[in-house]
Amino acid sequence: MLSIHARQVLAKAILPLLILLAVGLVLLGLVRRPAVDGVRLMATDFMAPAYHGLVWPQERAMVWLTDLRGATDLAKENSRLRDENRALRHWYDVAVALAAENGRLKNSLHWIPQTVPQYVTGRVTRDDGGPYSRAVLLDVGSGHQVRIGDVALDAAGLLGRVTEVGPHTVRVLMINDDASRIPVTLASSHGDAIMAGDDTAAPRLIFYPQDHHPVEGERVETRGQSTMPAGLPVGTVHYSAPNRPVVVPDADLDRLDIVRVFDYGDDDSQAPDAPGRVRVKKLPQNPLTGPLPFSWLPNLPDMPGRGGQ
């Protein structure tokens, strides 16, 4: 056995020895780094089973606690699922009854269902050389039947209208372009307006009735004109400034990828002739802007009492 004096000397010397050993290992690691890294990896591989043995009880305990917590919540979860299934069954019965009633009403009214529009899907490509500042090119492939004036929508709402058609691509004028003018209807105030693009993210609302001002947050839908039907979702009303209503589009105009182009056909509905009405030729129509200027009006025949012979 060591004497008391020797143990005291050893106790005093062990800390400096450990410091010297640590400094030596650091210097050795700087000088012989590959050899030290190899030794460290060997030690890690040797101690890996021991590490796994220490972690395994903890992992098993966590699994057991999770299973125990799930077992205690099982009755509550089953009760919740029963209530949800009962509610869904109730609403399923309501939906079936409403569908049957809707079918009977349509039959009694001789309801004519609307035709399903044809559409093509295209991927958006860049449009750097077009005449518009807010337009996109769609790659719709060959053999398409897209026409000028067809309506373009993304997954959320109205995007714009087709202005040019090529063999493989079509150009879509977006609703926020300065050249875009679209008739819309305000859902809550029941007023009509024109949505005018101004090269910003939110088109303006103009020409709305002064006694039916747009309401903040109300829905905006298309009014229906020519190849654009009524009821297409456009966006919501927002006041960017006092007396300046704009439309926040539903469509994501800044991040477009897949767009569908719908062909709703021409609106060929005509009102019946009224007594005494003078039939005139139909004004030439532009699919994007509507009737052409009044200079295209034909010369009307002179009426009796108004200078006629």
KELOBA-520305 format. One record per atom (N, C-alpha, C): x, y, z. Coordinates in steps of 0.05 Angstrom, whole numbers, padded with zeros to 5 digits, always signed. Atoms other than C-alpha are relative to their C-alpha. Layout:
REM residues N
XYZ/...
//
This chain:
REM residues 309
+00016-00024+00000/+00000+00000+00000/+00017+00025+00000/-00015-00024+00001/+00022+00070-00013/-00003+00015+00026/+00000-00015-00025/+00040+00114+00045/-00018+00025-00003/+00017-00024+00001/+00000+00175+00063/+00014+00022-00015/-00015-00021+00014/+00055+00220+00038/-00001-00004-00031/+00000+00007+00028/+00057+00184-00030/-00028+00006-00012/+00027-00006+00011/-00019+00189-00038/-00005+00030-00002/+00003-00029+00001/-00017+00263-00023/+00015+00011-00025/-00016-00010+00024/+00038+00274-00076/-00015-00008-00025/+00015+00010+00024/-00002+00231-00126/-00025+00017-00005/+00025-00015+00003/-00066+00270-00113/+00006+00028-00010/-00007-00026+00009/-00030+00336-00124/+00010+00000-00029/-00012+00002+00027/+00004+00311-00188/-00020-00009-00021/+00017+00012+00020/-00056+00278-00222/-00013+00021-00017/+00012-00021+00016/-00089+00344-00244/+00019+00011-00021/-00018-00009+00021/-00027+00371-00278/+00006-00021-00021/-00005+00021+00019/-00015+00303-00310/-00024-00002-00020/+00023+00000+00018/-00086+00303-00338/-00001+00023-00019/-00001-00023+00018/-00078+00373-00365/+00021-00004-00022/-00021+00005+00019/-00012+00354-00398/-00009-00021-00021/+00009+00020+00018/-00045+00292-00427/-00020+00011-00020/+00020-00012+00018/-00103+00333-00456/+00014+00018-00020/-00014-00017+00019/-00055+00384-00486/+00015-00017-00021/-00014+00018+00019/-00014+00327-00516/-00018-00012-00020/+00019+00011+00019/-00075+00295-00546/-00009+00021-00021/+00007-00021+00019/-00095+00362-00577/+00021+00004-00020/-00023-00004+00018/-00026+00372-00606/+00003-00024-00019/-00002+00024+00017/-00025+00300-00631/-00022+00000-00021/+00022-00001+00019/-00093+00311-00664/+00006+00020-00022/-00007-00020+00020/-00066+00373-00700/+00022-00011-00019/-00023+00009+00016/-00002+00338-00723/-00007-00025-00016/+00007+00026+00013/-00030+00268-00739/-00030-00002-00001/+00030-00001+00000/-00102+00284-00754/-00012-00025-00012/+00013+00025+00011/-00117+00223-00799/+00001-00023+00020/-00002+00022-00019/-00091+00175-00747/-00019+00003+00024/+00017-00005-00022/-00129+00208-00691/-00030-00004-00008/+00028+00004+00009/-00194+00209-00732/-00006-00030-00002/+00005+00029+00002/-00186+00134-00746/-00004-00012+00028/+00003+00011-00027/-00176+00119-00672/-00027+00008+00012/+00026-00009-00011/-00237+00161-00654/-00023-00015-00012/+00021+00015+00013/-00280+00125-00705/-00001-00028+00010/-00001+00027-00011/-00257+00058-00679/-00012-00001+00027/+00012-00001-00027/-00275+00078-00609/-00030+00004-00001/+00029-00004+00003/-00343+00103-00632/-00014-00026-00008/+00012+00025+00008/-00357+00037-00668/-00001-00020+00023/-00002+00019-00023/-00335-00002-00606/-00021+00007+00021/+00019-00008-00021/-00381+00039-00560/-00029+00001-00010/+00027-00002+00010/-00441+00039-00607/-00020-00019+00012/+00019+00018-00014/-00473-00024-00578/-00007+00009+00028/+00006-00009-00027/-00466+00005-00509/-00019+00024-00001/+00019-00022+00003/-00500+00069-00532/-00028-00010-00006/+00026+00011+00007/-00556+00029-00563/-00013-00014+00024/+00011+00013-00024/-00564-00011-00499/-00010+00020+00020/+00010-00020-00018/-00572+00053-00460/-00025+00013-00010/+00023-00014+00011/-00623+00083-00507/-00024-00019-00002/+00021+00019+00005/-00664+00019-00518/-00022+00001+00022/+00021-00002-00021/-00700+00021-00449/-00017+00025-00002/+00015-00025+00002/-00719+00093-00460/-00020-00001-00024/+00018+00002+00023/-00748+00079-00529/-00024-00019+00006/+00022+00019-00007/-00788+00019-00503/-00020+00013+00020/+00017-00013-00019/-00814+00061-00446/-00018+00021-00014/+00016-00019+00015/-00838+00115-00494/-00022-00014-00016/+00021+00015+00015/-00874+00063-00537/-00022-00010+00019/+00020+00010-00019/-00908+00033-00476/-00018+00023+00010/+00016-00022-00009/-00930+00102-00452/-00020+00009-00022/+00018-00007+00022/-00958+00118-00521/-00024-00019-00003/+00021+00020+00001/-00997+00053-00523/-00020+00003+00023/+00017-00003-00023/-01023+00064-00453/-00018+00025-00003/+00016-00024+00004/-01046+00135-00470/-00021-00005-00021/+00020+00007+00020/-01081+00109-00533/-00022-00018+00011/+00020+00018-00011/-01116+00055-00493/-00019+00016+00018/+00017-00016-00017/-01142+00106-00443/-00019+00018-00016/+00017-00018+00017/-01168+00151-00500/-00017-00015-00019/+00015+00016+00020/-01199+00093-00539/-00030+00003+00003/+00028-00003-00005/-01267+00098-00507/-00010+00028-00009/+00007-00027+00008/-01269+00173-00517/+00000+00003-00030/-00001-00001+00029/-01248+00166-00590/-00023-00014-00013/+00023+00015+00012/-01301+00114-00604/-00026+00015+00004/+00024-00017-00004/-01355+00159-00573/-00001+00023-00020/-00001-00022+00019/-01332+00217-00616/-00007-00009-00029/+00005+00011+00026/-01333+00174-00679/-00029-00008-00004/+00029+00007+00002/-01403+00149-00664/-00017+00025-00004/+00015-00025+00003/-01429+00220-00656/+00004+00012-00028/-00005-00011+00026/-01395+00242-00720/-00014-00017-00022/+00013+00017+00019/-01422+00182-00758/-00030+00005+00000/+00028-00006-00002/-01492+00197-00732/-00007+00027-00014/+00005-00026+00013/-01487+00270-00755/+00003-00002-00030/-00004+00003+00029/-01460+00250-00823/-00024-00015-00012/+00023+00015+00010/-01517+00200-00831/-00024+00018-00003/+00022-00018+00001/-01567+00254-00815/+00002+00019-00024/-00003-00018+00022/-01538+00302-00866/-00001-00015-00027/+00003+00016+00025/-01534+00246-00918/-00030-00003-00007/+00029+00003+00005/-01609+00234-00910/-00012+00027-00009/+00010-00026+00009/-01622+00309-00916/+00008+00006-00029/-00009-00005+00028/-01580+00313-00980/-00015-00017-00020/+00015+00017+00018/-01616+00254-01011/-00028+00011-00004/+00027-00011+00002/-01684+00285-00994/+00000+00026-00017/-00001-00025+00016/-01663+00353-01023/+00005-00006-00029/-00005+00007+00028/-01636+00320-01086/-00025-00010-00013/+00025+00010+00012/-01702+00283-01097/-00020+00023-00004/+00018-00023+00003/-01742+00347-01084/+00008+00018-00023/-00010-00016+00022/-01698+00386-01131/-00006-00012-00027/+00006+00013+00025/-01708+00334-01185/-00030+00002-00007/+00028-00002+00005/-01784+00336-01177/-00007+00029-00009/+00006-00027+00007/-01785+00412-01180/+00010+00006-00029/-00010-00004+00027/-01742+00412-01243/-00019-00012-00021/+00018+00013+00019/-01789+00363-01276/-00026+00015-00003/+00025-00015+00002/-01850+00404-01258/+00003+00026-00014/-00005-00025+00013/-01818+00467-01284/+00011-00003-00028/-00012+00006+00027/-01792+00433-01348/+00028+00014-00002/-00026-00012-00002/-01722+00455-01327/+00018-00010-00022/-00019+00007+00021/-01672+00456-01384/+00028+00003+00012/-00027-00003-00013/-01602+00441-01355/+00019+00014-00019/-00021-00014+00016/-01544+00483-01377/+00019-00020-00011/-00019+00018+00013/-01496+00451-01425/+00027+00003+00014/-00026+00000-00012/-01428+00432-01398/+00020+00011-00020/-00018-00012+00019/-01375+00476-01430/+00024-00018-00005/-00025+00014+00008/-01316+00447-01467/+00024+00016+00010/-00024-00014-00009/-01247+00464-01440/+00025-00015-00007/-00026+00011+00004/-01174+00452-01451/+00018+00010+00023/-00018-00007-00022/-01118+00454-01399/+00028+00005-00012/-00027-00007+00010/-01051+00487-01411/+00018+00009+00023/-00020-00009-00019/-00988+00503-01374/+00010+00028-00007/-00008-00027+00005/-00967+00575-01366/+00029+00002-00007/-00028-00006+00007/-00904+00599-01401/+00003+00030+00001/-00005-00029-00001/-00872+00668-01400/-00009+00014-00025/+00009-00016+00022/-00898+00723-01444/+00015+00026+00000/-00018-00024+00000/-00842+00773-01457/-00005+00018-00024/+00002-00016+00024/-00861+00797-01526/-00028+00008-00008/+00028-00006+00008/-00936+00808-01524/-00006+00029+00002/+00008-00029+00000/-00973+00874-01532/-00011+00009+00027/+00012-00007-00026/-01000+00872-01460/+00021-00004+00022/-00019+00001-00022/-00964+00883-01395/-00008-00022+00020/+00010+00021-00018/-01007+00832-01357/-00014-00022-00017/+00010+00022+00017/-01015+00771-01402/+00018-00024+00003/-00016+00024-00001/-00992+00699-01403/-00005-00017-00025/+00003+00019+00022/-00981+00647-01456/-00006-00028+00012/+00007+00027-00009/-01012+00578-01448/+00007-00019-00022/-00007+00022+00019/-00984+00516-01481/-00022-00020+00001/+00023+00018+00000/-01047+00478-01500/+00003-00022-00020/-00004+00021+00019/-01018+00433-01553/-00013+00005-00027/+00011-00003+00027/-01038+00422-01625/-00028-00012-00001/+00027+00011+00004/-01109+00408-01649/-00020+00011+00019/+00020-00011-00019/-01143+00452-01597/-00021+00016-00015/+00023-00015+00011/-01209+00488-01609/-00004+00027+00015/+00002-00025-00014/-01194+00551-01569/-00006+00023-00019/+00007-00023+00016/-01225+00615-01596/+00006+00026+00015/-00003-00026-00013/-01214+00689-01582/-00025+00006+00016/+00022-00006-00018/-01257+00710-01524/-00007-00022+00020/+00004+00021-00019/-01256+00643-01488/+00010+00008+00028/-00005-00008-00028/-01252+00647-01412/+00021-00018+00012/-00022+00015-00013/-01190+00626-01373/-00004+00002+00030/+00002+00002-00029/-01195+00603-01300/+00022-00017+00011/-00018+00018-00015/-01147+00574-01250/-00017-00016+00020/+00015+00017-00018/-01167+00529-01192/-00018+00017+00018/+00015-00016-00019/-01196+00588-01152/-00020+00019-00013/+00018-00019+00011/-01229+00637-01200/+00009+00010-00027/-00004-00011+00027/-01229+00680-01263/+00028+00011-00002/-00027-00010+00005/-01161+00694-01293/+00000+00021-00023/+00000-00019+00022/-01176+00729-01359/-00015-00012-00024/+00012+00009+00025/-01197+00720-01432/+00021-00002-00021/-00018+00005+00022/-01163+00695-01494/-00001+00022-00020/-00001-00022+00020/-01139+00750-01541/+00013-00009-00026/-00014+00010+00024/-01095+00712-01590/+00002-00030+00001/+00000+00029+00002/-01095+00641-01615/+00021-00008-00020/-00020+00011+00019/-01037+00603-01646/-00003-00030-00003/+00002+00029+00004/-01025+00532-01669/+00004-00017+00025/-00005+00015-00024/-00998+00509-01602/-00004+00016+00026/+00002-00017-00024/-01004+00568-01554/-00022+00021-00004/+00020-00021+00000/-01057+00620-01536/+00009+00021+00020/-00006-00022-00018/-01048+00688-01503/-00025+00008+00016/+00022-00007-00018/-01092+00705-01443/+00005+00027+00012/-00001-00026-00013/-01105+00777-01423/-00011-00002+00028/+00009+00003-00028/-01108+00777-01347/-00018+00023+00008/+00021-00019-00008/-01162+00814-01309/+00012+00025+00012/-00012-00024-00011/-01112+00863-01279/+00016+00016-00020/-00014-00016+00020/-01084+00888-01345/-00016+00025-00005/+00012-00026+00005/-01098+00960-01363/-00021-00001-00022/+00019+00002+00022/-01136+00938-01425/-00024-00017+00006/+00021+00018-00007/-01183+00892-01388/-00024+00015+00012/+00025-00011-00010/-01256+00912-01376/-00020-00023+00000/+00018+00023-00003/-01304+00859-01349/-00024+00009+00016/+00024-00006-00016/-01377+00869-01328/-00003-00020+00023/+00002+00017-00023/-01388+00842-01258/-00025+00007+00015/+00023-00004-00017/-01444+00836-01207/+00010-00003+00029/-00006+00001-00028/-01438+00850-01132/-00021-00016+00015/+00019+00020-00011/-01469+00794-01092/-00017+00011+00022/+00015-00010-00023/-01491+00832-01029/-00016+00025-00007/+00014-00025+00007/-01508+00901-01055/-00017-00002-00025/+00016+00006+00024/-01539+00871-01119/+00003+00023-00021/-00005-00020+00020/-01508+00924-01162/+00019-00010-00022/-00018+00007+00022/-01472+00920-01229/+00022+00020-00001/-00023-00018+00002/-01404+00949-01243/+00018-00011-00022/-00021+00008+00019/-01344+00945-01289/+00026-00003+00015/-00026+00005-00013/-01280+00914-01264/+00022+00008-00021/-00020-00011+00019/-01223+00953-01297/+00028-00005+00011/-00028+00005-00008/-01151+00930-01294/+00016+00026-00001/-00017-00023+00000/-01098+00981-01277/+00029-00007+00004/-00027+00009-00002/-01034+00940-01279/+00009-00003+00029/-00006+00006-00027/-01037+00928-01204/-00012-00028+00008/+00009+00026-00008/-01053+00866-01164/-00031-00001+00004/+00029-00001-00005/-01125+00889-01150/-00014+00019-00020/+00014-00017+00019/-01169+00915-01208/-00020+00018+00014/+00019-00019-00012/-01214+00975-01195/-00029-00007-00008/+00028+00002+00007/-01290+00976-01194/-00009+00028-00008/+00010-00026+00010/-01320+01032-01236/-00028-00003-00010/+00027-00001+00011/-01389+01053-01261/-00020-00017+00016/+00020+00014-00017/-01426+01023-01202/-00021+00020+00008/+00021-00019-00008/-01493+01053-01180/+00007+00016+00025/-00007-00016-00023/-01485+01111-01132/-00018-00006+00024/+00017+00008-00022/-01543+01085-01090/+00005-00029+00009/-00008+00027-00008/-01511+01015-01086/+00030-00002+00000/-00029+00001-00002/-01440+01025-01065/+00009-00028+00007/-00010+00026-00008/-01398+00962-01061/+00005-00002+00030/-00003+00005-00028/-01395+00931-00992/+00027-00014+00004/-00025+00013-00007/-01328+00913-00961/-00003-00030+00005/+00000+00029-00004/-01316+00838-00967/-00021-00015-00015/+00020+00015+00015/-01375+00821-01012/+00012-00013-00025/-00010+00015+00023/-01367+00772-01068/-00005+00014-00026/+00002-00012+00027/-01357+00794-01140/-00001-00023-00020/+00003+00020+00020/-01381+00751-01198/-00004+00013-00027/+00004-00011+00027/-01385+00759-01273/-00030+00004-00005/+00027-00006+00006/-01448+00790-01300/-00011-00015-00024/+00009+00014+00024/-01450+00753-01365/-00002+00018-00024/+00000-00016+00025/-01435+00781-01434/+00014-00016-00021/-00012+00013+00023/-01421+00749-01501/+00009-00028+00008/-00010+00027-00006/-01376+00688-01489/+00005-00005+00030/-00005+00004-00028/-01371+00699-01414/-00026-00002+00015/+00026+00004-00014/-01428+00670-01372/-00001+00016+00026/+00004-00012-00026/-01456+00699-01308/+00007-00020+00022/-00004+00017-00024/-01436+00673-01239/+00028-00011+00003/-00027+00010-00004/-01362+00659-01249/+00013+00015+00023/-00013-00014-00022/-01323+00674-01185/+00023+00018-00009/-00021-00019+00007/-01279+00735-01191/+00017+00007+00025/-00015-00008-00024/-01259+00758-01120/-00018+00013+00020/+00015-00014-00021/-01280+00801-01062/+00007+00030-00001/-00003-00030+00001/-01289+00877-01053/+00018+00008+00024/-00016-00012-00021/-01237+00916-01014/+00005+00029-00007/-00004-00029+00004/-01229+00991-01004/+00029+00006+00006/-00028-00007-00003/-01156+01009-01016/+00002+00029+00010/+00001-00028-00009/-01175+01082-01002/-00030+00008+00001/+00028-00008+00000/-01240+01120-00987/-00011+00005-00028/+00013-00003+00026/-01287+01116-01046/+00016-00012-00023/-00016+00014+00020/-01238+01071-01083/-00002-00030+00004/+00003+00029-00003/-01265+01000-01085/+00017-00015-00021/-00016+00017+00018/-01220+00947-01115/-00010-00029+00005/+00007+00028-00002/-01228+00872-01126/+00026-00016+00006/-00022+00019-00006/-01181+00823-01092/-00006-00026-00014/+00007+00024+00016/-01179+00766-01143/+00003-00025+00016/-00003+00027-00010/-01191+00695-01123/+00023-00015-00013/-00022+00012+00015/-01142+00673-01176/+00027+00010+00010/-00027-00007-00008/-01069+00673-01157/+00015+00010-00025/-00011-00011+00025/-01045+00720-01212/+00030+00000-00001/-00030-00001+00000/-00972+00720-01190/+00013-00027-00002/-00012+00027+00000/-00961+00645-01186/-00019-00019-00015/+00017+00016+00017/-00997+00613-01245/+00016-00024-00011/-00013+00023+00011/-00982+00543-01268/-00018-00015-00020/+00019+00014+00017/-01041+00503-01294/-00025+00017-00003/+00023-00017+00005/-01098+00542-01327/-00018-00015-00020/+00020+00012+00018/-01162+00517-01360/-00014+00023-00016/+00014-00019+00018/-01194+00553-01419/-00027-00012-00008/+00027+00010+00005/-01269+00545-01425/-00013+00013-00024/+00016-00011+00023/-01312+00553-01487/-00029-00002+00008/+00028-00002-00008/-01380+00576-01463/-00019+00006-00024/+00016-00006+00023/-01403+00591-01534/-00010+00028-00001/+00011-00027+00003/-01438+00653-01560/-00028+00002+00012/+00027-00005-00010/-01499+00683-01528/-00018+00009-00023/+00016-00006+00023/-01548+00679-01585/-00029+00007+00007/+00027-00006-00008/-01610+00695-01544/-00008+00028-00009/+00010-00025+00010/-01652+00751-01575/-00028+00005+00011/+00026-00007-00010/-01711+00789-01548/-00020+00000-00023/+00020-00001+00021/-01777+00784-01586/-00005+00028-00009/+00005-00026+00011/-01796+00841-01631/-00024+00013+00013/+00022-00015-00011/-01840+00894-01600/-00016+00013-00022/+00017-00013+00021/-01899+00926-01639/+00012+00027-00007/-00010-00026+00009/-01875+00985-01681/+00030+00002+00001/-00029-00001-00001/-01803+00966-01672/+00012-00003-00028/-00014+00000+00025/-01758+00980-01732/+00024-00019+00002/-00022+00019-00001/-01712+00921-01745/+00025+00012-00012/-00026-00009+00010/-01640+00941-01753/+00020-00023+00001/-00020+00021+00000/-01579+00901-01767/+00014-00001+00027/-00014+00004-00026/-01542+00872-01707/+00027+00013-00002/-00027-00013+00000/-01481+00913-01688/+00022-00021+00000/-00024+00018-00001/-01414+00880-01702/+00010-00002+00028/-00009+00005-00028/-01387+00850-01638/+00030-00006+00000/-00028+00007-00006/-01317+00849-01613/+00000-00018+00025/+00002+00018-00023/-01308+00789-01566/+00012+00010+00025/-00013-00010-00024/-01266+00830-01518/-00013+00025+00010/+00010-00027-00009/-01298+00899-01517/-00029+00004-00004/+00029-00003+00004/-01370+00887-01538/-00006+00014-00027/+00008-00013+00026/-01406+00929-01592/+00020+00020-00009/-00018-00020+00012/-01365+00971-01639/-00012+00027+00002/+00011-00027-00003/-01373+01047-01640/-00024+00005-00018/+00025-00006+00014/-01436+01080-01666/+00004+00007-00029/-00005-00006+00029/-01402+01097-01732/-00007-00024-00017/+00007+00024+00016/-01418+01025-01752/-00030-00003-00003/+00028+00003+00003/-01493+01037-01746/-00009+00003-00029/+00010-00003+00028/-01530+01027-01812/-00019+00024-00002/+00018-00022+00005/-01570+01083-01843/-00029-00010+00003/+00028+00008-00005/-01641+01077-01816/-00018+00013-00020/+00019-00013+00019/-01700+01090-01862/-00014+00023+00014/+00014-00023-00010/-01736+01156-01854/-00028-00009+00009/+00026+00007-00011/-01798+01151-01810/-00020+00021-00008/+00021-00020+00007/-01864+01185-01828/-00001+00021+00021/+00002-00023-00018/-01869+01254-01797/+00027+00010+00010/-00026-00009-00009/-01794+01260-01788/+00017+00007-00025/-00015-00010+00022/-01774+01289-01854/+00000-00019-00024/+00000+00019+00022/-01790+01229-01898/-00017+00012-00023/+00015-00010+00023/-01818+01239-01968/-00028-00013-00001/
//
